[in-house]
Amino acid sequence: MINRRKFIQTGAVVIGSGFLGSSFTLPSETAVDRVKLGKSGLKVSRIAMGTGTVGSNRSSNQTRLGAEKFNELVHHAYERGIRFYDMADGYGSQPFIGAAIKGFPREKITLLTKLWTHGQNAEWVKTNLDRCRKEVGTDYFDVLLMHCMMSGDWAEKQRAAMDALYKAKQDGIVKAVGVSCHNLDALSNAAENPWVDVIMARINPFQTNMDGDPATVCQILGTAIKNGKGVIGMKIFGEGKHIKDDERQASIQFALTKGNINCMTLGLESVAQMDDAITRVMKSAKRTR
């Protein structure tokens, strides 16, 4: 008889064939390792499960899979060593993660979410942070990011939200704070700003959905790393625009060797995609050690 794990992996070849093509091979049993997230004090899995592919209006490709398939992805990620779950209020993924992680030891997982704090005051941040915690069913978030910084003066514009999140950090409601960036000046500011513990930045070798050319972005992220920031790479495959076999490999290799990141978030949509990505990332990571 075939066991459940083998059935999921074998069946996923068919499910994910549009993404993987004929080059897909069953993954090794190599588990995802853990890395330090800058000087945030957090140790996280090298891969985070992203939940916001084409995400907006409290929906994403991952949530559109439905609760059953979403739950399967979360549990398969956990089995393979991915213990880092990347959410955002705008993706609508918090209740999905909350339902899927019930029964997981809280101390063994890392929960990151993002709030759209643009134009909001401290009271709004507090109220919505409390709501987000309830949606996930957690007393605290390991990482809380202000979502989508799009100008170099974000720190001036977001001062009220920053103060509220600093207070939440002091109160133990969040462990680390930071920003996700969608602008080169915003990224440069984040790399130097002492308030920032963690940066989420767009990085791939194709300059797809990025804030600047790869060399410039990598240089800024190098500065962030030197300043002790934890750096999470996103848009590794250009939000699904570079999914051919050689492109996937080139993207992962670039992120691990030149990207100046600690870890990466991948918006995967099937068990097959997840297994393929894990195998590629871990093989490449071993070669770079």
C-alpha positions as CSV (number, residue, x, y, z in Angstrom):
1,M,0.0,0.0,0.0
2,I,1.1,3.6,-0.7
3,N,1.3,5.8,2.4
4,R,-0.4,9.2,2.6
5,R,2.8,11.2,2.2
6,K,3.8,9.3,-0.9
7,F,0.3,9.7,-2.3
8,I,0.3,13.5,-1.8
9,Q,3.7,13.8,-3.4
10,T,2.9,11.6,-6.4
11,G,-0.5,13.1,-7.0
12,A,0.9,16.6,-6.8
13,V,3.0,15.9,-9.9
14,V,-0.2,16.0,-11.9
15,I,-1.7,18.9,-10.0
16,G,1.4,21.1,-10.4
17,S,2.4,20.0,-13.9
18,G,1.5,23.4,-15.4
19,F,4.1,25.0,-13.2
20,L,6.7,22.3,-13.1
21,G,6.8,20.9,-16.6
22,S,8.5,17.6,-17.5
23,S,11.6,18.4,-15.5
24,F,10.0,17.7,-12.1
25,T,11.4,14.9,-10.0
26,L,10.2,13.8,-6.6
27,P,12.0,15.7,-3.8
28,S,14.5,14.4,-1.4
29,E,13.6,14.3,2.3
30,T,15.9,17.2,3.1
31,A,14.3,19.4,5.6
32,V,14.4,23.2,5.4
33,D,17.1,24.5,7.8
34,R,16.9,27.5,10.1
35,V,18.8,30.8,9.9
36,K,19.2,33.9,12.0
37,L,17.1,36.8,10.9
38,G,19.7,39.5,11.2
39,K,20.0,40.8,14.8
40,S,16.3,40.6,15.5
41,G,16.9,37.7,17.9
42,L,14.7,35.4,15.7
43,K,15.8,32.2,14.1
44,V,13.5,31.3,11.2
45,S,13.2,28.6,8.5
46,R,15.2,29.6,5.4
47,I,11.9,29.5,3.4
48,A,8.7,31.2,4.6
49,M,5.4,30.1,3.2
50,G,4.0,33.1,1.4
51,T,0.2,33.6,1.4
52,G,-0.2,36.7,-0.8
53,T,0.4,35.8,-4.5
54,V,-1.7,38.3,-6.5
55,G,-3.0,39.4,-3.1
56,S,-5.4,42.3,-2.5
57,N,-8.8,43.1,-1.1
58,R,-8.3,40.4,1.6
59,S,-7.8,37.6,-1.0
60,S,-4.9,35.9,-2.7
61,N,-4.2,32.9,-4.9
62,Q,-3.5,30.9,-1.7
63,T,-6.8,31.8,0.0
64,R,-8.6,31.2,-3.2
65,L,-7.5,27.6,-3.0
66,G,-10.0,27.1,-0.3
67,A,-9.6,26.1,3.4
68,E,-8.9,22.4,2.7
69,K,-6.1,22.9,0.2
70,F,-4.7,25.8,2.1
71,N,-4.6,23.7,5.2
72,E,-2.8,20.9,3.3
73,L,-0.1,23.3,2.1
74,V,0.5,24.6,5.7
75,H,0.8,21.1,7.1
76,H,3.0,19.9,4.3
77,A,5.2,23.0,4.8
78,Y,5.5,22.1,8.5
79,E,6.5,18.5,7.7
80,R,9.2,19.7,5.3
81,G,10.7,22.1,7.9
82,I,9.0,25.3,6.8
83,R,7.9,26.8,10.1
84,F,7.7,30.4,8.9
85,Y,4.3,31.7,7.8
86,D,4.1,35.1,5.9
87,M,0.7,36.8,6.0
88,A,-0.9,40.2,5.6
89,D,-4.1,41.7,6.6
90,G,-4.7,42.7,3.0
91,Y,-4.3,39.1,1.8
92,G,-7.1,37.8,4.0
93,S,-4.8,34.9,4.9
94,Q,-4.7,35.4,8.7
95,P,-7.9,33.4,9.5
96,F,-6.7,30.7,7.1
97,I,-3.3,30.4,8.9
98,G,-5.0,30.6,12.3
99,A,-7.2,27.6,11.5
100,A,-4.3,25.6,9.9
101,I,-1.8,26.0,12.7
102,K,-4.1,24.9,15.5
103,G,-2.2,22.2,17.4
104,F,1.2,23.4,16.3
105,P,3.6,24.3,19.2
106,R,3.6,28.1,19.1
107,E,7.3,28.2,20.0
108,K,8.3,26.2,17.0
109,I,6.7,28.5,14.4
110,T,7.3,32.0,13.2
111,L,4.3,34.2,12.4
112,L,4.8,37.4,10.3
113,T,2.0,39.7,9.2
114,K,1.7,43.1,7.6
115,L,-0.6,46.0,8.3
116,W,-1.5,48.8,5.8
117,T,-0.6,51.7,8.1
118,H,-0.7,54.5,5.6
119,G,-2.4,57.5,7.0
120,Q,-3.4,55.7,10.2
121,N,-3.0,56.8,13.8
122,A,-1.7,54.9,16.9
123,E,-5.2,53.9,18.0
124,W,-6.0,52.4,14.6
125,V,-2.8,50.4,14.8
126,K,-3.5,49.1,18.2
127,T,-7.1,48.1,17.4
128,N,-6.2,46.4,14.2
129,L,-3.2,44.6,15.6
130,D,-5.5,43.2,18.3
131,R,-7.9,42.1,15.6
132,C,-5.1,40.4,13.6
133,R,-4.0,38.5,16.7
134,K,-7.5,37.2,17.2
135,E,-7.8,36.2,13.6
136,V,-4.7,34.1,13.8
137,G,-5.3,33.0,17.4
138,T,-2.0,34.1,18.7
139,D,-0.9,36.3,21.6
140,Y,1.9,37.8,19.6
141,F,3.5,38.1,16.2
142,D,7.1,37.3,15.7
143,V,7.4,40.0,13.0
144,L,5.0,42.9,12.2
145,L,5.7,44.9,9.0
146,M,4.3,48.1,7.8
147,H,3.0,47.1,4.4
148,C,4.3,48.5,1.1
149,M,6.5,51.5,1.7
150,M,6.5,53.5,-1.5
151,S,8.5,56.7,-0.8
152,G,11.8,57.7,0.8
153,D,10.0,59.7,3.4
154,W,7.9,56.9,4.8
155,A,9.5,57.2,8.3
156,E,8.2,60.8,8.6
157,K,4.7,59.9,7.2
158,Q,4.4,56.8,9.3
159,R,5.6,58.2,12.7
160,A,2.4,57.5,14.6
161,A,2.2,53.9,13.4
162,M,5.9,53.4,14.2
163,D,5.5,54.7,17.7
164,A,2.5,52.4,18.2
165,L,4.4,49.4,16.9
166,Y,7.4,50.2,19.1
167,K,5.0,50.2,22.1
168,A,3.6,46.9,20.9
169,K,7.2,45.6,20.8
170,Q,7.9,46.8,24.3
171,D,4.6,45.1,25.5
172,G,5.6,41.8,23.9
173,I,2.8,41.8,21.4
174,V,5.4,41.8,18.6
175,K,9.0,40.7,18.7
176,A,10.4,42.5,15.7
177,V,9.1,45.4,13.5
178,G,9.9,46.6,10.1
179,V,8.7,47.3,6.6
180,S,8.0,45.7,3.2
181,C,9.4,47.9,0.4
182,H,8.1,48.7,-3.0
183,N,10.4,51.7,-3.9
184,L,14.1,52.1,-4.1
185,D,14.3,55.2,-1.9
186,A,12.1,53.5,0.7
187,L,14.4,50.5,0.7
188,S,17.5,52.8,1.1
189,N,15.8,54.5,4.1
190,A,14.9,51.1,5.7
191,A,18.5,49.9,5.4
192,E,19.7,52.8,7.6
193,N,16.7,53.4,9.8
194,P,17.4,52.3,13.4
195,W,13.7,51.6,14.1
196,V,13.7,48.8,11.5
197,D,14.5,45.2,12.6
198,V,13.3,43.4,9.5
199,I,13.0,44.4,5.8
200,M,11.1,42.5,3.1
201,A,12.5,43.3,-0.3
202,R,11.9,42.3,-3.9
203,I,14.8,40.5,-5.4
204,N,15.4,38.4,-8.5
205,P,18.0,38.4,-11.3
206,F,15.4,39.5,-14.0
207,Q,14.5,42.9,-12.4
208,T,10.9,41.8,-12.5
209,N,8.5,43.6,-10.1
210,M,11.6,45.1,-8.4
211,D,12.5,48.5,-7.0
212,G,15.6,48.9,-9.1
213,D,18.2,47.0,-11.0
214,P,19.5,43.9,-9.2
215,A,23.0,45.2,-8.5
216,T,21.7,48.4,-6.9
217,V,19.1,46.5,-4.8
218,C,21.7,44.0,-3.7
219,Q,24.1,46.8,-2.7
220,I,21.4,48.4,-0.5
221,L,20.5,45.0,1.1
222,G,24.2,44.5,1.8
223,T,24.1,47.7,3.8
224,A,21.0,46.5,5.6
225,I,22.7,43.3,6.5
226,K,25.8,45.2,7.8
227,N,23.5,47.3,9.9
228,G,22.0,44.2,11.5
229,K,18.7,44.2,9.7
230,G,17.0,40.9,9.0
231,V,16.3,40.7,5.3
232,I,13.6,38.6,3.7
233,G,13.6,38.3,0.0
234,M,10.3,38.3,-1.9
235,K,9.3,38.1,-5.6
236,I,12.1,35.5,-6.0
237,F,10.3,34.3,-9.2
238,G,9.0,37.7,-10.2
239,E,5.5,36.9,-8.9
240,G,5.3,33.8,-11.0
241,K,6.6,35.4,-14.2
242,H,9.8,33.3,-14.2
243,I,8.8,29.6,-13.7
244,K,10.7,27.8,-16.4
245,D,13.1,25.2,-15.0
246,D,16.2,27.3,-15.7
247,E,14.6,30.5,-14.4
248,R,13.6,28.9,-11.1
249,Q,17.1,27.6,-10.6
250,A,18.7,30.9,-11.6
251,S,16.3,32.9,-9.3
252,I,17.1,30.7,-6.3
253,Q,20.8,30.7,-6.9
254,F,20.9,34.4,-7.3
255,A,18.9,35.0,-4.1
256,L,21.2,32.7,-2.1
257,T,24.5,33.8,-3.5
258,K,24.1,37.5,-4.4
259,G,20.9,38.7,-2.9
260,N,22.1,39.7,0.5
261,I,19.1,38.1,2.2
262,N,18.7,35.9,5.3
263,C,15.8,34.0,4.0
264,M,13.0,34.1,1.4
265,T,9.3,34.0,1.2
266,L,7.8,31.9,-1.6
267,G,4.2,32.1,-2.7
268,L,3.6,28.5,-3.6
269,E,0.3,27.1,-4.6
270,S,0.6,23.3,-4.5
271,V,2.5,20.6,-2.7
272,A,4.4,19.9,-5.9
273,Q,5.6,23.5,-6.2
274,M,6.6,23.5,-2.5
275,D,8.6,20.3,-2.8
276,D,10.3,21.5,-6.0
277,A,11.3,24.8,-4.4
278,I,12.5,23.2,-1.1
279,T,14.7,20.7,-3.0
280,R,16.2,23.5,-5.1
281,V,16.8,25.9,-2.2
282,M,18.3,23.3,0.0
283,K,20.6,21.9,-2.6
284,S,21.8,25.4,-3.6
285,A,22.2,26.4,0.1
286,K,24.4,23.4,0.7
287,R,26.6,24.3,-2.2
288,T,27.1,27.8,-1.0
289,R,28.1,26.9,2.6
